[in-house]
Amino acid sequence: YYCEVEDRHKLQTLRHLYEEVGLGRSLIFRRTKIGVDQLTSRLRAAGVPALAIHGGLSQSQRNRA
């Protein structure tokens, strides 16, 4: 799937895709590291097992993710 979603609807849309459509493993792109970390935290709080990958992590952290 490719979806452009306004920031205010991103979490709701991702939860729908994950829970109702059975999205499974996915890559979700954000413009900034902060945006990645915030979305990852929000997804985890909603019960979605999410991991962040961005340049602010060590190579070993990115490999684990």
C-alpha positions in Angstrom: 0.0 0.0 0.0 1.1 3.6 -0.6 -0.9 6.2 1.4 -0.3 9.9 1.8 -2.0 10.8 5.0 -2.2 14.1 7.0 -0.3 13.9 10.2 -3.4 14.2 12.3 -4.8 11.0 10.7 -1.6 9.0 10.5 -2.0 7.0 13.7 -5.7 6.2 13.0 -4.9 5.1 9.5 -1.9 2.9 10.5 -3.9 1.2 13.2 -6.7 0.5 10.7 -4.3 -1.0 8.2 -2.6 -3.0 10.9 -5.7 -4.3 12.7 -8.4 -4.5 10.0 -6.4 -5.2 6.8 -3.7 -7.3 8.4 -0.8 -5.1 7.2 1.9 -7.1 9.0 5.6 -6.1 8.6 5.9 -2.7 7.0 8.1 0.3 6.4 6.6 3.7 7.3 8.5 6.8 6.3 8.6 10.1 8.1 10.6 13.2 7.3 12.4 13.5 10.6 14.0 11.3 13.3 11.8 13.0 15.9 8.7 12.2 13.8 9.8 8.6 13.5 10.4 8.3 17.3 7.0 10.0 18.1 5.1 7.8 15.7 6.8 4.7 17.0 5.9 5.6 20.6 2.3 6.3 19.6 2.0 3.0 17.8 3.5 1.1 20.7 1.1 2.8 23.1 -1.8 1.6 20.8 -0.5 -2.0 21.0 1.2 -2.1 17.6 4.7 -3.7 17.9 6.7 -0.9 16.2 10.4 -0.3 15.9 12.2 2.8 14.7 15.0 2.9 12.1 16.8 6.1 11.5 20.3 7.7 11.3 20.3 8.6 15.0 20.6 4.9 15.9 23.8 2.9 16.0 24.3 0.4 13.2 23.7 -2.5 15.6 20.4 -1.0 16.7 19.3 -0.6 13.1 20.3 -4.2 12.4 18.3 -5.5 15.3 15.2 -3.5 14.2 
